[in-house]
Amino acid sequence: MNSEDPFDRLIKDAQDELTDPARNKIVRGIEGEAPRFELLHNALSICSQKVRTVLAEKGAAYMSREMITPSMAGIGGLDAMADNYRPGFVRLRIHAAGLERMGRLNEGHTLRTSAELEGFDACVVPLLIDHQKRRAVVDSVAICAYIDAQLADTNPLVPADIAEDVMAQVRRVDEIPNPGQLYAFHEDDPRPEFLKKAMDGIYDRKCAMLRQMIDENSDDAELVRAYEAKFQREASGGKVQRDPVFLGGIKSEFAEIITALNAKLEASDGPWIFGGDFTLADAVWGVNLFRIHWLGHAYLWDHMPRVRDYAYRTYRRPSIWESAITWPAPTPPSPHTEDVLAMGPISS
């Protein structure tokens, strides 16, 4: 590696911040061969789970660098830390995105994570490095589509004849306000108790860490801009985390989302959204449905057998099982998904 090359230097700086050998491993690799892909991600991140699922569907090897985020630190009983706020990682994300192309930095928080809707967040996971193409890619929608296109000869997940429809579903899932269930304290809150405890005060802890990063990097205007935007976003999240009116809207939106999914499934002539073939739409829906289920909201489809059966079918898909449901992590199991864990994956 040429240490003077700017791209190589950005990668090395990010890698040097993630030195815990227990969290760095090669997945599906061949001994002695460096994988083409490298993924900087987090166990609990739903966006990371989607990318891991696509890599599994493709059978692709990759270097896994698992990061601790504030949420995972709280759940795992760890000291407050945020690998996703570290300067090297943030610089690499800024380089990968190109702020001119990505548009405005995300400075608000509507308890959703869609970059397309809300703007670019420089301090989140995942990030994919393609060492062969010498490219870094951010945003889970873009990463999943990129992997599928680069490995098009292996199990295509976005078939050309229905590509527009598949990607429309992928973007729809990306717009789901998942943080509105993960972080928020609804009046009728079914989340596991360990999660409620971990999320109590989470926005204050994030803001404190970001303020520290701003102070420590005051001589780097680009980093400060990214950290200040992230600070504003998290401060906004804290204001609505317990707002009953705002959260009532989130709850209604989830009901509408599942109703729309039910209509898509009823219109399908096969087990998947677009018939007989599993696509990227099914991959991201499966990951998201499990998250909703894990948090205690599977009641949303109690009266929709097509959604219920589809959900369990996706959970048992080997790629989703290994990449989202049983991915090694210090995440306590949820009482809401004990029946899922008892089933196991369907043999591929």
Long-range contacts (C-beta under 8 A, 24 or more apart in sequence): 7-95, 7-134, 7-136, 10-88, 10-91, 10-92, 10-95, 10-136, 11-92, 11-129, 11-136, 13-87, 13-88, 13-91, 13-92, 14-40, 14-86, 14-88, 14-89, 14-91, 14-92, 14-127, 15-65, 15-88, 16-88, 17-83, 17-86, 17-87, 17-88, 17-89, 18-65, 18-67, 18-83, 18-89, 23-65, 23-66, 23-67, 23-68, 24-63, 24-64, 24-65, 24-66, 25-63, 25-64, 26-61, 26-62, 26-63, 26-64, 27-55, 27-61, 27-62, 27-63, 27-64, 28-56, 28-59, 28-60, 28-61, 28-62, 29-61, 29-62, 29-63, 30-61, 33-61, 34-63, 34-131, 35-60, 35-61, 35-62, 35-63, 35-131, 36-60, 36-61, 36-62, 36-130, 36-131, 36-132, 37-61, 37-62, 37-63, 37-128, 37-129, 37-130, 37-131, 37-147, 38-62, 38-63, 38-65, 38-128, 38-129, 38-131, 39-63, 39-64, 39-65, 39-126, 39-127, 39-128, 39-129, 40-65, 40-67, 40-89, 40-125, 40-126, 40-127, 40-128, 40-129, 41-65, 41-66, 41-67, 41-125, 41-126, 41-127, 42-66, 42-67, 42-68, 42-69, 42-72, 42-84, 42-125, 42-126, 43-72, 43-327, 43-328, 43-329, 43-330, 43-331, 44-69, 44-71, 44-72, 44-75, 44-329, 44-331, 45-69, 45-124, 45-125, 45-126, 46-113, 46-178, 46-287, 46-288, 46-291, 47-113, 47-124, 47-125, 47-126, 47-140, 48-125, 48-126, 48-140, 49-287, 49-291, 49-323, 49-324, 49-327, 50-140, 50-144, 50-283, 50-284, 50-287, 51-126, 51-128, 51-140, 51-143, 51-144, 51-147, 52-323, 52-324, 52-327, 53-283, 53-284, 53-286, 53-287, 53-319, 53-320, 53-323, 53-324, 54-143, 54-144, 54-147, 54-148, 54-157, 54-280, 54-283, 54-319, 55-147, 55-323, 56-318, 56-319, 56-322, 56-323, 57-155, 57-157, 57-278, 57-283, 57-319, 58-147, 58-148, 58-151, 58-154, 58-155, 59-154, 59-155, 60-147, 60-151, 60-154, 66-329, 67-125, 69-125, 70-202, 70-205, 70-206, 70-209, 71-182, 71-183, 71-198, 71-199, 71-202, 72-329, 72-330, 72-331, 74-197, 74-198, 74-199, 74-202, 74-205, 75-194, 75-195, 75-198, 75-330, 75-331, 75-332, 76-330, 76-331, 77-330, 78-330, 80-205, 80-208, 80-209, 81-209, 82-123, 82-206, 82-209, 84-123, 84-124, 84-125, 85-123, 85-209, 85-210, 85-213, 85-227, 85-230, 87-213, 87-217, 87-220, 87-223, 89-127, 90-122, 90-123, 90-223, 90-226, 90-227, 91-222, 91-223, 92-127, 92-136, 93-122, 93-123, 93-124, 93-127, 93-136, 93-138, 94-122, 94-222, 94-226, 95-136, 96-127, 96-135, 96-136, 96-137, 96-138, 97-122, 97-138, 97-139, 105-225, 105-226, 105-229, 106-229, 106-230, 106-233, 107-229, 107-232, 107-233, 107-236, 108-232, 108-233, 108-236, 109-179, 109-233, 109-234, 109-236, 109-237, 109-240, 110-177, 110-240, 111-177, 111-178, 111-179, 111-180, 111-183, 111-184, 111-237, 111-240, 111-246, 111-250, 112-175, 112-176, 112-177, 112-178, 112-179, 112-180, 113-174, 113-178, 113-179, 114-171, 114-174, 114-175, 115-139, 115-141, 116-141, 116-171, 116-174, 116-175, 117-175, 121-229, 121-230, 121-233, 122-226, 122-229, 122-230, 123-210, 123-226, 123-227, 123-230, 140-174, 141-167, 141-170, 141-171, 141-174, 144-170, 144-280, 144-283, 144-284, 145-170, 145-280, 148-280, 157-278, 157-279, 157-280, 157-283, 158-279, 158-280, 159-277, 159-279, 162-274, 162-279, 165-274, 165-281, 166-274, 166-279, 166-280, 166-281, 167-280, 169-264, 169-273, 169-281, 169-284, 169-285, 170-280, 170-281, 170-284, 172-257, 172-260, 173-281, 173-284, 173-285, 173-288, 174-284, 176-254, 176-257, 176-288, 177-250, 177-253, 177-254, 178-288, 178-291, 179-237, 180-247, 180-250, 180-253, 180-254, 181-250, 181-254, 181-291, 181-292, 181-295, 181-297, 182-291, 182-295, 183-237, 183-241, 184-240, 184-241, 184-242, 184-247, 184-250, 185-241, 185-242, 185-247, 186-247, 186-250, 186-251, 187-244, 187-247, 190-295, 190-296, 190-297, 190-336, 191-295, 191-296, 192-295, 192-296, 192-332, 192-334, 192-335, 192-336, 194-332, 195-295, 195-334, 199-241, 203-234, 203-235, 203-237, 203-238, 203-241, 204-238, 206-234, 207-231, 207-234, 207-235, 207-238, 210-234, 254-292, 254-297, 254-300, 255-300, 258-300, 258-301, 258-304, 258-307, 259-304, 261-285, 261-307, 261-310, 262-301, 262-304, 262-306, 262-307, 265-306, 265-307, 265-310, 266-306, 271-310, 271-313, 272-310, 278-317, 282-314, 282-317, 283-314, 283-317, 283-319, 283-320, 285-310, 285-314, 286-311, 286-314, 286-315, 286-317, 286-320, 286-324, 287-314, 287-320, 287-323, 287-324, 289-314, 289-315, 290-314, 290-315, 290-320, 290-324, 290-325, 290-337, 290-340, 291-324, 293-336, 293-337, 293-340, 294-334, 294-336, 294-337, 295-334, 295-336, 296-334, 296-336, 298-336, 312-340, 312-343, 315-340, 315-343, 316-343, 316-344, 316-345, 316-346, 317-345, 317-346, 318-345, 318-346, 318-347, 318-348, 321-345
